[in-house]
Amino acid sequence: MKMIIIQQYKNNKQMKTRFLFLIIITIGVFCFRQAQAQGVSYGYDASGNRISRVITIPPPLKSSKSEPTGEEQVYSEVLKDFTVKIYPNPTKGELTVEIGQLPEGKTASLRLYNLQGKLILQRTGLHDGSEHLNISHHPTGVYLMKIATKDASTEWKIIKK
């Protein structure tokens, strides 16, 4: 009887050890993947000692959603020297781009590319105000819009239904 109890105790201890090991490995893998997704870089001194760690978190494609209009959304972003608002996205063909707070004397440019990288629409010399784009004659799909000034730029994913 005493031998059976000792054997069960050893089995329970082994099972607890294995379970703890599994938990530690799972946590380690999770932390490693998070570090890879965020981008961790280290700085070293001349002797090879680590002196800094920088975690870089990639920004989302767009900064904020606001003003839902049915299924379509209005997206806006505040950059260094201007704001951009794009709606409706997804679109059926008509797209409005509002550029605001652009400093006097500065202009913005807008370029729309398909997924193959081909430039399909370009507007330059944009000032504060709305720009209406018609992409109804282009096929359904995903497009990349780049809006830039001399000092700042932003990229947007445009979905055409």
Buried (B, 14 or more C-beta within 10 A) or exposed (E): EEEEEEEEEEEEEEEEEEEEEEEEEEEEEEEEEEEEEEEEEEEEEEEEEEEEEEEEEEEEEBEEEEEEEEEBBBBBBBBEBBBBBBBBBBBEEEBBBBBEEBEEEBEBBBBBBBEEEEEEBEBEEBEBEEBEBEBEEBEEEEBBBBBBBEEBEBBBEBEBE
